[in-house]
C-alpha cells in the first residue's frame, strides 16, 4: 500500500520540476549556451585558436587547440608539387598544339585535291620501315563511299624531308605472262587499293590482281604474298558422260588431287593424251586468264605496283604526301 503511494509521489515531483524548467525558458537558454562558442586568442597567426563552452571552468576543461582544423592552406612542399605538375601539363599541352599545327600545315600545304576525302594513304608503319626494297611498300586505299572509280594517272608520292618524288606508274590489266602487255593508268574502284612496292616485280611488270593471280606465285618468289583464290579444278571440268569419253576416268582422279592455283606436274603415265593436253592448257596462269577474263568477277580490287628502286622511305620518321596530277594534296602520312 505504501509503495504505490511513494511511486506516485515521485512521478508527480518529476513532472512538476520539468514543468517549471520549461516555464522558465529552459530549452531556449540551454540552446543559447551551446551555440555560444568562445574563440580565444589574440587573432595573430602566432596565437593558437581554441574554444570552450561558456559554462565550462577553465581548470577542469582546458581550451582545445583547433588551429590545424581551421588551417586549410597547402604546405610549401605540396604547393610546389602541384605547381610542378601543372607546369608539366601546360608544357605537354603546348607541345601537342605545336605538333598539331605542324601536321595541319603539312596536310594543307598547297591546294587541297578534290580527291582528298576519297583516297588516302594507309597508316601502315610496318611496310614503310622495311629495309628490303622488295618488302618496303606504301599502300593507298579508296573509300568505300566513293560513287565512281578514281584514276591515279599522273599522281605521285613525295617525301617531306628528302623531297623524293615517286610517280605512280601504269600497270597491266590483265597481265599476260610471256607477252608484250598493254599498260593502263591505275584506277581505283570504291574500296580498291594500291600496294606500291619499292623493289622490282618478280614477273617484270606491275599488274592488277585477278582471279588467276595465285598461279604466279608457284614459280616466282613474291616477298609480299599473293592471294590463292583461283577457280576450283573440279569446277572447271565437271564429271559428265561426255567428259569421261573425252578424257578418261583417270583424268578426274588427277583433278581431285590438284590444289587451286597449281600447275599440274609429275602426271601419271595412265593419263590419256587428251587429258594431258587439257591440264597443261587449262591449269596455268595464261590458261586461267584466257578462260576467266570475260567473267564479271575476274578483276581484283588490288593493284601491285613495283617501282624498281632501292629503299625509298626513311625508317625513322617522315611525312609522305600523296599528290594528284596537278600537284594538289590528297593525303599526308606522318610517321
C-alpha positions in Angstrom: 0.0 0.0 0.0 2.8 2.4 0.9 4.9 1.5 -2.2 2.4 2.7 -4.8 2.0 6.0 -2.9 5.7 6.6 -2.9 6.0 5.9 -6.7 3.1 8.2 -7.5 4.6 11.0 -5.3 8.0 10.6 -7.1 6.4 10.8 -10.5 4.4 13.9 -9.5 7.5 15.7 -8.3 9.4 14.8 -11.5 6.7 16.2 -13.7 6.4 19.4 -11.6 10.2 20.0 -12.0 10.1 19.5 -15.7 7.1 21.9 -16.0 8.9 24.6 -14.0 12.0 24.2 -16.2 10.0 24.7 -19.4 8.1 27.7 -18.0 11.4 29.4 -17.0 12.7 29.2 -20.6 15.0 26.2 -20.0 15.2 24.9 -23.6 15.9 28.3 -25.1 18.6 29.2 -22.6 20.3 25.8 -23.0 20.4 26.2 -26.8 21.9 29.7 -26.5 24.7 28.4 -24.2 25.6 25.5 -26.5 25.7 27.8 -29.6 27.7 30.5 -27.9 31.3 29.2 -28.6 34.1 31.4 -27.5 37.0 31.7 -29.9 40.1 32.5 -27.8 43.4 34.1 -28.9 44.7 37.5 -30.0 43.9 37.0 -33.7 47.5 36.9 -34.8 48.9 34.0 -36.8 51.2 33.1 -33.9 48.4 32.6 -31.5 46.7 29.3 -31.3 43.0 29.2 -32.0 40.9 27.4 -29.4 37.4 27.1 -28.0 35.5 26.0 -24.8 31.8 26.2 -23.8 31.0 29.3 -21.8 29.9 27.5 -18.6 33.0 25.2 -18.6 35.6 26.1 -15.9 39.0 26.6 -17.4 40.7 24.5 -14.7 38.5 21.4 -15.4 38.0 21.9 -19.2 41.2 23.4 -20.8 40.7 25.1 -24.2 41.2 22.9 -27.2 43.7 23.8 -29.9 41.8 23.8 -33.3 44.5 25.7 -35.3 45.2 22.8 -37.6 41.5 22.1 -38.1 40.9 25.7 -39.3 44.0 25.9 -41.4 43.2 24.6 -44.9 46.3 26.1 -46.7 48.6 23.8 -48.7 52.1 23.2 -47.3 55.1 24.6 -49.2 56.2 21.2 -50.4 52.7 20.2 -51.5 52.2 23.5 -53.2 55.5 23.1 -55.1 54.4 19.6 -56.3 51.1 20.9 -57.6 52.7 23.8 -59.4 55.3 21.4 -60.9 52.6 19.1 -62.1 50.6 22.0 -63.6 53.7 23.3 -65.3 54.4 19.9 -66.8 50.8 19.6 -68.0 51.0 23.1 -69.6 54.2 22.1 -71.4 52.6 18.9 -72.7 49.6 20.8 -74.0 51.8 23.3 -75.7 53.8 20.5 -77.4 50.6 18.9 -78.5 49.4 22.1 -80.0 52.7 22.6 -81.8 52.7 19.1 -83.3 49.0 19.5 -84.3 49.8 22.8 -86.0 52.8 21.2 -87.9 50.6 18.3 -89.0 47.9 20.7 -90.1 50.4 22.7 -92.1 51.7 19.6 -93.8 48.1 18.5 -94.7 47.1 21.9 -96.1 50.4 22.6 -97.9 49.4 23.8 -101.3 45.9 23.5 -102.7 43.8 20.5 -101.4 42.8 18.0 -104.0 39.1 17.3 -104.9 40.0 13.6 -104.1 41.2 14.4 -100.6 38.2 12.7 -99.0 38.1 9.8 -101.4 41.6 8.4 -101.4 44.1 8.1 -98.5 47.4 6.6 -97.5 47.0 3.6 -95.2 48.6 4.3 -91.8 50.9 1.3 -92.1 54.3 1.9 -90.4 55.4 -1.7 -90.7 55.7 -1.8 -94.5 57.2 1.6 -94.8 60.0 0.8 -92.3 61.2 -2.4 -94.0 64.8 -2.2 -95.1 64.4 -4.7 -98.0 63.1 -2.9 -101.2 61.0 -6.0 -102.1 59.3 -5.8 -98.7 59.1 -2.0 -98.4 55.8 -0.6 -99.5 53.2 2.2 -99.2 49.5 1.4 -99.5 46.9 3.7 -101.0 43.2 3.0 -100.5 40.0 4.3 -101.9 36.9 4.9 -99.7 34.0 2.5 -99.9 31.7 5.5 -100.0 33.0 6.6 -103.4 30.4 6.6 -106.2 32.8 6.3 -109.1 36.3 4.9 -110.0 39.3 7.3 -109.5 42.2 7.4 -111.9 45.7 7.9 -110.4 47.2 8.9 -113.7 49.9 11.5 -113.0 49.7 11.1 -109.3 52.9 10.7 -107.2 54.3 10.4 -103.7 56.6 12.9 -102.1 58.8 12.8 -99.0 58.7 16.0 -96.9 62.3 15.5 -95.7 64.2 14.1 -98.7 61.9 15.7 -101.3 62.0 12.4 -103.2 59.1 12.2 -105.7 57.8 8.8 -106.9 55.3 8.8 -109.7 52.6 6.1 -109.7 53.3 4.2 -113.0 50.7 2.4 -115.1 50.3 -1.3 -115.0 49.0 -4.3 -117.0 45.3 -5.2 -116.5 45.4 -8.1 -117.1 49.0 -9.2 -117.1 49.8 -11.9 -119.7 52.9 -13.9 -119.0 55.5 -14.1 -121.8 53.8 -11.4 -123.9 54.0 -7.7 -124.6 51.5 -6.2 -122.2 49.4 -3.0 -122.6 49.8 -0.7 -119.7 46.9 1.4 -118.4 46.7 4.0 -115.6 45.9 2.7 -112.1 42.1 3.2 -111.5 40.7 2.6 -108.0 37.2 1.2 -107.7 35.4 2.0 -104.4 37.3 0.1 -101.7 40.2 -0.6 -104.0 43.9 -0.3 -103.0 47.3 0.1 -104.5 50.4 -1.6 -103.0 53.4 0.4 -104.0 56.5 -1.8 -103.6 59.9 -0.1 -103.7 61.6 -3.1 -105.3 61.3 -4.8 -108.7 58.5 -7.1 -109.8 59.1 -10.8 -109.8 57.3 -11.1 -113.2 59.0 -7.9 -114.6 55.9 -5.7 -114.6 53.3 -4.1 -112.4 49.8 -5.6 -112.6 46.3 -5.7 -111.4 45.3 -8.7 -109.4 42.7 -11.0 -110.9 41.1 -14.4 -110.3 44.2 -16.2 -111.6 46.9 -14.3 -109.9 47.7 -17.1 -107.4 49.3 -19.1 -110.3 52.1 -16.6 -110.5 53.5 -17.5 -107.1 54.1 -21.1 -107.9 57.2 -20.4 -110.0 58.1 -16.9 -108.8 59.0 -15.7 -105.3 56.9 -12.8 -104.0 58.1 -11.2 -100.8 54.5 -9.9 -100.3 52.3 -12.9 -100.8 49.6 -13.1 -103.4 46.1 -14.3 -102.8 45.5 -18.0 -103.6 41.8 -17.9 -104.7 41.8 -19.5 -108.1 38.8 -21.4 -109.5 38.5 -25.0 -108.3 39.9 -27.6 -110.7 36.9 -29.8 -110.4 34.5 -27.0 -111.2 36.4 -26.4 -114.4 35.9 -29.9 -115.7 32.7 -31.4 -114.4 32.2 -35.1 -114.2 29.9 -35.9 -117.1 29.4 -38.8 -119.5 30.8 -36.8 -122.4 33.9 -35.7 -120.5 34.6 -39.3 -119.4 34.6 -40.4 -123.0 36.9 -37.5 -124.0 39.5 -37.6 -121.1 39.1 -40.9 -119.4 38.3 -41.7 -115.8 41.9 -41.3 -114.5 41.8 -37.7 -115.6 39.2 -37.0 -112.9 41.2 -38.8 -110.2 44.1 -36.4 -111.1 41.8 -33.4 -110.9 40.8 -34.3 -107.4 44.4 -34.3 -106.2 45.2 -30.8 -107.7 45.2 -27.8 -105.4 43.8 -24.4 -106.5 46.4 -22.1 -108.3 48.7 -25.1 -109.0 50.0 -26.1 -112.4 49.9 -30.0 -112.6 53.4 -31.6 -112.5 54.6 -35.2 -112.4 51.4 -36.5 -114.1 50.8 -40.3 -114.1 51.5 -42.3 -117.2 48.0 -43.6 -117.2 46.5 -40.3 -118.3 45.1 -40.1 -121.9 46.9 -37.6 -124.2 43.7 -35.6 -124.4 43.7 -35.2 -120.6 47.4 -34.2 -120.5 46.8 -31.5 -123.1 43.7 -30.2 -121.3 45.5 -30.0 -118.0 48.6 -28.2 -119.4 46.5 -25.7 -121.3 43.9 -25.0 -118.6 45.7 -25.1 -115.2 48.3 -22.4 -115.9 48.2 -18.7 -115.4 47.7 -17.8 -119.0 45.2 -20.6 -119.4 43.3 -19.4 -116.5 43.2 -15.8 -117.8 42.0 -16.9 -121.2 39.2 -18.9 -119.6 38.2 -16.4 -116.9 38.8 -12.9 -118.2 35.3 -12.5 -119.6 33.7 -13.1 -116.2 32.5 -10.1 -114.2 34.4 -11.3 -111.1 37.7 -11.7 -112.9 39.3 -8.3 -112.0 40.5 -7.9 -108.4 40.4 -4.7 -106.3 44.2 -4.6 -105.6 47.0 -3.3 -107.9 50.6 -4.4 -107.4 52.8 -1.5 -108.4 56.6 -2.1 -108.5 58.8 1.0 -108.5 62.1 -0.9 -109.4 64.1 1.2 -107.0 66.1 0.7 -103.8 64.9 1.6 -100.3 62.9 4.8 -100.7 61.4 5.8 -97.4 63.0 6.7 -94.1 62.8 4.0 -91.3 62.6 6.6 -88.5 60.3 9.5 -89.2 59.0 11.3 -92.2 55.9 12.9 -93.8 54.8 11.4 -97.1 52.4 13.3 -99.2 50.1 11.9 -101.9 49.7 14.4 -104.7 47.3 14.4 -107.7 48.3 15.2 -111.3 48.0 19.0 -110.6 50.2 18.8 -107.5 47.4 19.2 -105.1 47.5 17.4 -101.7 45.3 14.3 -101.5 46.6 13.0 -98.2 49.6 13.1 -95.8 51.1 10.2 -93.8 53.2 11.4 -90.9 55.1 8.7 -89.0 
